[in-house]
Amino acid sequence: MKSSVKKLIEFLEQNLSHFLQHWKNHMYIANHDKYIGCVEHNGLAVFQLVKTAMGRRLCIDEIQQLAYKIAKERAEANINIGDFVYNTNLGRSLVIKYSLQSGLPIEELQPLIDDINYLFDHFSFYAVTKYTELKEAELQEKNLLITQSHKDRLTLLGQMSSSFVHEFRNPLTSIMGFIQLLKFEHPDLKYLDIIEHELEQLKFRISQFLHASRKDILESEKETFFLYELFEEIIEFLYPSFVDGDAEVSTAIDKNIRVFAYKDQLRQVFINILLNSIEAVKEKPKPRRIHICASVSGNFTHIHISNNGPAIPPEIVKTIFEPFFTTKKLGTGIGLYVCKKIIEKHGGHITCTSNEQATSFSISLPLEKKRIV
């Protein structure tokens, strides 16, 4: 066998220049490959392993060392892994082709070809594994950079929005004050109610931005109130919107439910969800229904606001409470995020479920603990 190994190695070395030229002429190599000058050197290094493999069984470290080096170069050069595998298998085919032309009997060649295949199989495996590992690490690093950049932009956007909203709020308050004066001095003047309603809606949107940009909200104190009465106020306030959306609203609220909470903040949550519900049912033909129900179970008050609008896809339901996520063309993506933030501040939680029959927002608020006087 030793003589056969020696004869085959000598034959391959004699034809090495032809072998390398054939390999280089038929391989896939990009002109922009920054390691193009290392290709022939790497081919010679693999050839040295081939010669060694025919004399003895190579240890894994010997194969890994060269495989990892070449994989690193391929990854840094941003070369397609498919091209690399093709070039490696081309080299394998040429080595076996020239070996078969050596004149050695097939019974002597077969174990040597098995050794060559063993080498190339393991070399390809370790190189591709390393290449994949390096590319995944590169992708994670890019994703981390993109995520951090996105967070920085959101922070800047929040600061800009907060500054803008504060500057916008002062003239808005003045305009609303003058509307009240006009209503007092000219009670029969047309369209004042509509203007006042639209300004209230604008004020509501501005409050959303302020809630999203401030850590704590100290505009009011917690108070105890009947939930049924709060929803009556909200439905009256949103009456023009219900009419505009041609939507029917119904309630099933236990009139004895009392809530200890920041009333203005819960009002904002319920108004936001109801406005979203009105927008949703507009996308379907009549009847357009919105239903509000509330009950007490265990240590929580459970509130459900549902509508028969189109079903929300499951992938959107999962992210619907994330900041700046919106499916509306003119949406800000902060409404439901603010709702979630407010409910969690009250020690509760909010969820959304949706199917072809209904989309429901479910809110659970802890019951007020009895205070010792």
N, C-alpha and C positions, 0 to 999 in steps of 0.2 A: 504493500500500500504506500510505503514511504516513497518508493521510486515513482509510483503513479502520481503522487502529490507533486513531487519535484518536476516531473515531466510536464504536468499541466500548468504549473506556475511558470515554468520557463516559456511554454508556448504562449500563455497569456501575456507575459512581459514583452515577448517579441512582437506581439500584435497590439500592444498597448496604445501606440499612437493612432492606429487605425480605429481601435475601439473608442478612444476618446473623441476622435473627429466625428465618427458616426453618431455618437451620443450627443455631442454639441449641435450637430446639424439637425437633429430630429427632436430635440427637447423643446419644451415651452419655456421661454425666458423673455421677460419684459425689458424693454429698453430703459425704463426708469428704475430698474432694480439696482439699488445702491450697492449691493453685494455681488454684482455681476462678475467682478474680477476674482471672486472667491469660488466660482462655480467649478472650474477645472481643478483647483486645489482640493475642494471637497470631494470631487470625483476620485482623485488619487487617494485621498484618505480612506474612502470606502473600499477602493481596490486593495489597499493595504490590509484592511480588515478581512477581505475575501481571502487573501493569501494566508492570513493567520488562521482563519476559520477552517481551512482545509487541512492544517497541521494539527489542530487541537480544538476542542469545544471552547468557544469564547465565554468569558464570564459576563454577566449582565452589565457590570460597570463599564467595561470596555465599549460595549455597544451604546449604552446610554450617554456616555460622555460625548461621542461624536454626534449622536442623534439630537441631543439637547442643544449643542452648539449650532447645528444647521437649522433646527427649528426656530431658535432665537433669531437667526439672521432672516429666515423667511417671514417671521412675524413682524420684525422691524421694517422689512422692505415692503410690507403689506401685500405679499404675494398670495394668490389664491391657493388654498391647501390642495385643491384638486390638481393644479399644475405640478405641485411638489410631488404628490403621490404618483402622477403619471411619469415624471422624470425618474423617480426612484425605480418604478417597475420597468421602465425602458432600460435602465442600467442593468437590472436583474436579467432581463431577456437577452441583452447583448452578451453578458458574461456567460450565460448558459449556452447561447448560440456558438460563441467562440470555443467554449469547452467541448462541445460536440464535434467541432472541426479539428480537435487536437489529435485525432487518430487513436486515442486510447479505447480499449474495449469497453463496451457499455456496462459490463458487470463491474469494472473498476471505476467508471465514471459515476455510476448511480449514487454511491454513498457520498461522493464529493459534491454532487449536485444537491443532494439532500442537505449537506452542510451549508451550501450557498443559500438555499431557500430558507433555512433556519435563520441565517444571519439577516437576510433582507426582510423576512417577516417580523422579526423582533425590532430591527432598525426602524421600519415603517411605523410599527405600533408606538414605540417610544417617541419618535419624532412628531407624529400626529397628536399624541396625547399632550406633549409639551406645548406644541403650537396652539392647541385648543385652550390650554390653561393660560397661556400668555395673552391670547386674544380676549378671553373672558375677564382677566384682570384689567386689561386695557379698557374694555367696555364698562366695567364697574367704575373705574376711575373717571371715565367720561360722564357716566350717569351721575356720579357724586358731584362733579363740577357743575353739571347742568342743574341738578337739584339745588345746590347752594346758590347758584346764580339766580334761579327762579325765586328762591326765598328772599334774596336781597332785593329783587325787583318788587316783590310783594310788599316788603317792608317800606321801600321808597314810595310805592303807590299808596300805601296806607297813610304815610306821613303827608303826602301831597293831598290826598283826599280829605284828610282831617282838616288841614289848613284851609282848603277850598270851601269845605262845608261850613266851617265857622264864619268865614267871610260872607258866605251866601246867606246865612241865617239871619243876620241883622237886617238887611233890606227886606227880606221876606216878612219878618215880624212887623216892620213898618207898614208894608203893603196890606197885611192882614188887619192891622189896626185901622187903616184908612177905609177898608171895606166895611168894618163895623160902623164907622162914622157915617158912611154913605147909607148903610141900611137904616141907621137911626134917623138921618135927615131926609132920606128919600125911600121910605119903606115900600113903595110901589115900583121902584126902579127895576126893570127887567134884568135877568141874568146874574144878579148879585149872588144868589144862592149857588148857582153853578160855579161862579168864579171862586166863591169861598170854599166850596167842596174841593175844587181842583188844587187850591192852595193848601188845604189840609192834607191832601194826598202828597203834595210836594214836600210838605213839612215832615210827613211820615217817612218818606224816602231819605230825607236828610238825617232824621233820627237814626235810621238804620246804619248809615255811615258812622255816625258818632258812637253807636253801640259797638261797632266792629273795631273802632280805633282806640277805644278807651279801655283801660284795665278794669276799672271799677266804675259803677254808675251810682252816683250819690244824689240823683235829682229828687228822690222822694224816699219816704220811709215805708216800711211794710205796714199793711193795714189788713183788717178783717172785713171781708165783703161777701155778698151773695154772688155766686158764680152766674146764676140765672140772670140777675140784673145786669151784670157786665155784658153778657151776650146780647141782651135786649138793646143796650146802648150801642154796641158794635153793629148789630143788624140794622138799626135805625140810621147809623152813620153811613153804612155801606149801601143803603137802599138804592141810590142812583146807580151804583155799580151792578146790583142784582137786576135792576130794570134793563140796564144797557146790555147785560149778558143774557137777558131773557131766561134767567135761572130761578127755579123755585127753591126756597130755603125752608127747612123744617127743623124743629128742635125736639129733643126728649131729654130735658135736663131736670134733675131732681131739684126742686125749688128750695130744699132745705140745706143744700151743699154750701158751706161757708169755706172760704179760702183765706189763709193768712199769707199775703204775698205783696210784691211790688205791683200794684194794680196797673200802672201805666205800662210796665214792661210786659205783663201778660196780655194787656190789650194789644200791644204791638205784635206779639206772637200770633194771636188769634186773627187779627186783621190781615197779617201777611199770608197766613195759610188760606184764609177765605178768599183773598184777592187771587191767589194762585189757583184756587178751586174754580173761581169764576172764569179765569182765562182758560182753564182746562176744558170745562164743559162747553165753551164756545166752539170747540173743535168738533162737537158732535151735534147731530140734529136733536130737536126736542123729543121727549121731555128732558130738560137739563136740571138735574137734581143735586142739591147740596144738603147734607144732613148733619146735624150737630147733636151729640148725645153725651151725657155725663152721669156718672154714678160713683158710689163709694164701695170699695172692696178691700178688705184687710186694712192696711195702714195707708192706703193711697186713694186719691181721687183720680178717676180715669176719665179722660176726655177724648172723644173720637170725632174727627171732622172728616167726612167722606164725600166723594163726588162720583158721578157716573161718567166722567170724562174718559178719554183714551187711556189704555193701560200704559204704565211707565215701564220700559224695558228693565230687566233685572240688573244689568250692569250699571244703569243710571241710578236705580234705587240705592245701590251700594255707596254711591258717591254724592248723593243728592244734598247731604248736609256739609260737604266740603266747601271751604271758602273759595269764591270766585268761580265756582262751577255753575253753569247755567245753560239751558237749552233755548232760552229766549233770544231773539235777535237783538233786542235792546236791553237785555237783563244785565244786572251787575254781578249776580252770583253771590251776594252776601245775605240775602233775605233769610233763607233757611239756616244758613250758618249762624246768623244772629239769633234765630229762634232756638236753635240747639244750645247756644251759649247761655241764653237767658234761663231756659228750663233747667239746665244743669246747675246754674247758679242757685236755683231754688231747691236743689237736691233731688230733682226729678229726672226723667229721661223721655226722649221723643223718638219715635220710629215711624217708618213709612212702609206700607204694604200696597201692592197694586196687582190687579188682574183685570180680565175683560169686564167683570161686573162693576168693580169700584176701586178707587184709590183712596186709601185712608191714612190719615195722620193721627197717631195715637200718642197721647201725652199722659204721663202719670206724675202726679204731684203728691208729696208726702202730706199726710194730715197734720194739722197743727197740734203740737204737743200741748197739753193743758199746762198753763202757766200758774205757778203758785203766787197768789197775791199776798 
